[in-house]
């Protein structure tokens, strides 16, 4: 089967997508029109062209965290945030995504509180429940947060998990990996876990074997990136064996890692070692707006670079379902992917 046709048509799941980093240029332009219509000053004009970071861009991982401020300027009001959520869900759906877990850090703006921020996204997802794509929210804690701020976000996540158990499914730790200590966030993450929320951690984005071991020993439900875990990629034999033994699923973001200079090129990407060792992997976009990619494109890159056959790509999509946080959705999504596999005779892996 032609990969150009196959990759968009495979029913896919997206488990690592930051809402503000996923804003497409089309969505950002719609948000700019909204601000013009309601008479709110739009300060993003001078920065919009700086939002995307390509492979040849000189900016690195640390610079990427500044880019998010551009999107934040466009999601300052509840109406704009709801619009951004809806448009982003529809874009993922058009790309063949049948289930998504968007993630976002609650922000206080002149127009809304952190509580209203989470509620706005949750309501937008509930209002779009009629769409074929099923959506859930992971509440993010940024590593630049103080312990008090992290605990406050965890409390909000717990509160909204009770109010929106069909929407709020997890909590995560993300942000600049060179800032903060993982151990400081363990109490907040643990309280959320005890309340029933799943946990995912940005892990091993930079070389820090001690923190990687601490994260693996915490036993999160998933980890993101995992660049510096294998000894050939800045990890150690200890961190690699710990990951293999734990079988913690890893959210793989190929283009993100290349464009942030975390990995020199696709051929050098750690995906190949994870895949070869049967570590559970999920292909994800991270920030499709910032990195000018799509989930279909990430699958296509995976096929081209690592010589995966159509049946293997379909199996990646199918296996990813085992790791979604909304366990009640797993059966229906698996059936959808299995139907696609059977219809296209992709059973033999």
C-alpha positions, 0 to 999 in steps of 0.5 A: 500500500502506498505510504502517502495514502496509508499514513493519513488513513491509519487510525492513529492515537496522539499521546504527546501534544502540547495544545499551545505548541500545536497551533497551526498557522491557520488557527493562529490567524483565526485567533488574530481575527478574533482579537481584532473583532472583539477589540483586544490588542493583539501583541503577536504580530511581530512574533508570528514568523518566529513560531515555527522551528525547522530543522535548519533553524539555529535555535535549540531546545532551550529556545523552544520554551520562549516560542510558546510565549507567542502562542500564549499571547493568542490564547489569553481569553476563554473564548480564544482558548476554546477556539484554539482547542476546537480547531486543533482537535479538528486538525488532528482529526483531519490527519486521521487521528481518532484519539488524542490527549492534549496537554497544557499548563494552566495559566492565569491571564488578565482574562481568566484564572488558572481554574478557568483555563482548565475548565475552558479546555475541558468544556471545549472538549465536552462540546466537541464530544460529537466529533469522531476524534475522542479527546482528553486533557492532561494537566501540565506542571512546568518545571519552572514552577515553585513547589507551591505552584506545583501543588496548586496545579495538582490540586486543580487537576484533582478537583477537575478530575472529579468534575470531569472524569470523562475529560481530565485523565492525567498530569505531567511534568514538562518544561525546560529540563535544565531547570528544577529538580524532579524530586521537588515535584514528587509530592504533587505528582503523587497526590494526583496519582493517589486521586486517580490521575495517570502520570507522564513525565518528560524524561531524559531530554538532556543528559542527567542519568540520576534524574532519569533513574529517579523518574523510572523508579517513580514508575510513571504510566508513560514517559516523553522523549527518552532521548538520553536513556540508552548508553549510545545517546547520553544515557548509561547501561543502568538507565537503559536496563532500568527502562527495558525492565520497567517496560514504561511506554515512551512517547517518541517525538522524532521531528521535535528531537531533530529540530530542537537539536536533541538528536543530530538527525533522523538516522541517529534517533534513539527510536531504533534502539527502543523498537529493537529492544521491544520497549513500548513506543508511541509515535507523537508530534509534541508540537505540530505547529512549532515543528511544522509536522503532523502525526501522519508525517511522523509515521511516514518518517518512521517508515522511511528512516527505519524501513518499517513496512505498512503492517509494522506501522499499523501495529505501532498504531494498534499497540499505542492504544494499550497506553492511552489514559482513558481506559474505557476508550481502548476497546472501541479504538482497538476495534477501529484500528483492527478493522482498518488492518483487516480491510487493508490486509495488514495482519502479518507483522 
